[in-house]
Amino acid sequence: MADIVPFPRAPRPARPRLSDPEPLWRHLLGDQLRRRRHDRDETLTETAEKAGVSPQYLSEVERGRKEPSSEMIAAIAGALDTSLIELTSAVADELRSAAVPASAAVSVSRGAFALAA
């Protein structure tokens, strides 16, 4: 009886694959908010108080668990001394860098196998 032995594959560069889902807006927004808060050395409580939201809510927004309204995003952006356009531009830039261009769409083979006798 013959065994099927897969050929070893060379490591691929770390880039998004076509099969990877696009990142969600709320996840990138949360990452951007957390980064900006950390850059200011503020706690969740301090930023949440300035924004008029609870620390729990801000935490959920930063973790991408909540889909905040535009009013909430504006309030949190204001608490971080940034504008809505600066914040949304930064998130859009991250989306652009994570996107796989349509020109990179190439059919991907499932892998090569060989029979060992």
Backbone hydrogen bonds, N-H to C=O, Kabsch-Sander energy under -0.5 kcal/mol:
donor,donor_aa,acceptor,acceptor_aa,energy
3,D,116,A,-1.0
5,V,3,D,-0.6
5,V,114,A,-2.1
7,F,112,A,-1.3
15,R,13,P,-1.2
20,D,17,R,-1.3
27,H,24,L,-0.5
28,L,24,L,-1.9
29,L,25,W,-2.9
30,G,26,R,-2.1
31,D,27,H,-2.2
32,Q,28,L,-2.3
33,L,29,L,-2.6
34,R,30,G,-2.6
35,R,31,D,-2.5
36,R,32,Q,-2.2
37,R,33,L,-2.4
38,H,34,R,-2.9
39,D,35,R,-2.6
40,R,36,R,-1.1
41,D,38,H,-1.7
42,E,37,R,-2.0
47,T,43,T,-2.2
48,A,44,L,-3.0
49,E,45,T,-2.3
50,K,46,E,-1.8
51,A,47,T,-2.1
52,G,48,A,-1.4
53,V,48,A,-2.3
58,L,54,S,-2.4
59,S,55,P,-2.4
60,E,56,Q,-2.1
61,V,57,Y,-2.3
62,E,58,L,-2.7
63,R,59,S,-1.8
64,G,61,V,-1.4
65,R,60,E,-2.8
66,K,60,E,-1.1
73,I,69,S,-2.4
74,A,70,S,-2.3
75,A,71,E,-2.1
76,I,72,M,-2.5
77,A,73,I,-2.8
78,G,74,A,-2.5
79,A,75,A,-1.9
80,L,76,I,-1.2
80,L,77,A,-0.5
81,D,78,G,-1.7
82,T,77,A,-2.4
87,L,83,S,-2.3
88,T,84,L,-2.8
89,S,85,I,-2.1
90,A,86,E,-1.9
91,V,87,L,-2.1
92,A,88,T,-2.6
93,D,89,S,-2.4
94,E,90,A,-1.8
95,L,91,V,-2.2
96,R,92,A,-2.4
97,S,93,D,-2.1
98,A,94,E,-1.5
99,A,95,L,-1.1
104,A,101,P,-2.0
105,A,102,A,-1.6
106,V,104,A,-0.9
114,A,5,V,-1.4
116,A,3,D,-2.4
117,A,115,L,-0.5
